[in-house]
Amino acid sequence: MSRFPKSAIIDTCFWYALYNNSDGNHKIAQEKSCLLQTMNILLPWPCLYETINTRFAKNMITLKQFELFLKQPHVIRIEDEPYREDALQDKFDRVSSYSTCGYGDSPHYRR
């Protein structure tokens, strides 16, 4: 259930910047991180997969910190099941027409 009246979708690049000291946006992400405790954080499953299956998987401390954050009651994971098949087909259609839209960027996720 929602805890706060406002919500925000946080994309993968923010998590990388927040947890990686050498990221060029690390300082900005740290400054903004206090806002994570003042609103509902909406986390689409594709973003979650992308975050933990790349850079995060190499750093166990970061992975554990992120896991603890995800367990907070105001973090809401957005299911992709209703849109997954259409989004996948859309990606294949776009690739065949030489477009560069990412799987999570499919219009099926913006319904």
Secondary structure, 3 states (H helix, E strand, C coil): CCCCCCEEECCHHHHHHHHCCCCCCHHHHHHHHHHHHCCEEEEEHHHHHHHHCCHHHHCHHHHHHHHHHHCCCCEEEECCHHHHHHHHHHHHHHHHCCCCCCHHHCHHHHC
